[in-house]
Amino acid sequence: MVRVGVAGYGVIGQRLADGVALQKDMELVGVADVAPTLAVRALKEKGMPYKFYNALPENGELLKNAGIPVSGTLMDLIQQCDIIMDATSAGVGAKNKELYQKYNKKAIFQGGEKNSVADVFFHGYANYEKGLGKQFLKLTSCNTTGLIRSVDCIDRKVGVEKVAITIIRRVADPGDYHRGLTNALQVDKAPSHQALDLMTIMPHVDATGILVHTPVTHGHIITVVAKTKKKISKDNVLEFFQEHPRIRV
Ligand SMILES: NC(=O)c1ccc[n+]([C@@H]2O[C@H](COP(=O)([O-])OP(=O)(O)OC[C@H]3O[C@@H](n4cnc5c(N)ncnc54)[C@H](O)[C@@H]3O)[C@@H](O)[C@H]2O)c1
């Protein structure tokens, strides 16, 4: 059993914790956060299916007043784990890395951290082998993870030479309205970070693309136009995707 802890129980941390709890070869030791956030209070309402650890000792009173059962500090959690999945707010992971180093633990960081936080900028399919045995991995962002999965799927079957990616993305998560544009479309400079990330993970593919931030909190549109090495039909692509265990058509 691999003992896993999740630091940062927000949008991504909740998904990671639920995912780890479902794995037969992993034990979710607990989750850590800094305050009685909505997600932490929801954990309490569900009867604490996951143990909670306090990452900010000075907020102890706040957590106590909210009635959140606390199993220890972030340091306690780290020491009981083989690996920490760090899903704290962008930039905090780099600071937490010092703790993971201190206790000689492995960690996986999310897309909001700089690539330099980790030994490998990692994708679970496209460069899986590069991550083996490494102490620190950083995952590609959610959009990039999905689109690289589809490009890698086609690449393994027939080879991909070039891709052009268009992303029209919701500007913030629900509840994060303060981060958003309210009445404008914002286009990032091309090539988008997703295209650059794809080329970092799959250096043999030539990629470009545009990213348009859109004032909604739900949903993205992502298109990938790919030039393959062999001529293929739409049915071929659908077949490739249907065979893939992590792509739903
Ligand atoms: N939301 C998305 O769609 C999305 C997609 C891909 C990647 N990411 C990345 O995932 C990471 C987390 O993003 P999110 O959207 O889940 O953010 P979030 O704000 O929903 O969650 C972050 C959580 O970390 C907690 N936190 C802050 N400092 C902490 C500390 N020192 N110790 C423990 N917990 C701490 C916050 O209280 C919060 O609950 C970021 O790197 C982000 O870029 C987010």
The ligand as an ORCA input file, in Angstrom:
! r2SCAN-3c Opt
* xyz 0 1
  N      -9.162     24.476    -10.727
  C      -8.715     23.970    -11.856
  O      -9.433     23.801    -12.846
  C      -7.274     23.527    -11.954
  C      -6.944     22.705    -13.018
  C      -5.653     22.213    -13.150
  C      -4.703     22.592    -12.228
  N      -5.012     23.417    -11.198
  C      -3.947     23.729    -10.262
  O      -4.169     23.020     -9.042
  C      -3.677     23.779     -7.941
  C      -4.802     24.023     -6.973
  O      -5.825     24.752     -7.629
  P      -7.331     24.755     -7.125
  O      -8.149     25.264     -8.252
  O      -7.673     23.428     -6.510
  O      -7.231     25.884     -5.991
  P      -8.195     26.077     -4.737
  O      -8.041     27.479     -4.301
  O      -9.564     25.543     -5.012
  O      -7.538     25.111     -3.639
  C      -6.310     25.360     -3.043
  C      -6.459     24.969     -1.570
  O      -5.162     25.022     -0.962
  C      -5.342     25.550      0.330
  N      -4.040     26.024      0.811
  C      -3.433     27.224      0.605
  N      -2.231     27.254      1.213
  C      -2.076     26.038      1.809
  C      -1.039     25.454      2.592
  N       0.079     26.122      2.888
  N      -1.204     24.184      3.038
  C      -2.341     23.486      2.757
  N      -3.363     24.000      2.028
  C      -3.225     25.256      1.559
  C      -6.404     26.621      0.168
  O      -7.012     26.954      1.405
  C      -7.368     25.933     -0.799
  O      -8.376     25.191     -0.136
  C      -3.069     25.048     -8.557
  O      -1.702     24.800     -8.809
  C      -3.832     25.183     -9.862
  O      -3.132     25.932    -10.814
  C      -6.290     23.880    -11.029
*
